[in-house]
Every structure is written in structure tokens, then in C-alpha cells.
Amino acid sequence: MKHILLAEDDVDYASILKQYLEISG
């Protein structure tokens, strides 16, 4: 799974997962 967003240390995995799902359909 490739990350849509990359924060410095605080990675909001919930937001990343949400975007990933939206893009994946």
C-alpha cells in the first residue's frame, strides 16, 4: 500500500486510508 500523504512524524493513517479508499473506489 503506497502512502497518499506523508507527514513528517505524525502520520494520520486514518486520513491516508480514507484517501486511498476514495481513489481505489
C-alpha positions in Angstrom: 0.0 0.0 0.0 1.5 3.3 -1.1 1.0 6.3 1.1 -1.0 9.2 -0.4 0.1 11.6 2.2 3.4 11.7 4.0 3.6 13.7 7.2 7.0 14.2 9.0 6.5 12.1 12.0 2.8 12.5 12.8 1.2 10.4 10.1 -2.6 10.5 10.1 -3.2 7.0 8.9 -6.9 7.4 9.1 -6.8 10.3 6.5 -4.4 8.4 4.3 -6.5 5.3 4.4 -9.6 7.4 3.6 -8.0 9.0 0.6 -6.6 5.6 -0.5 -10.1 4.1 -0.4 -11.6 7.0 -2.2 -9.0 6.8 -5.0 -9.4 3.0 -5.2 -13.1 3.3 -5.4 
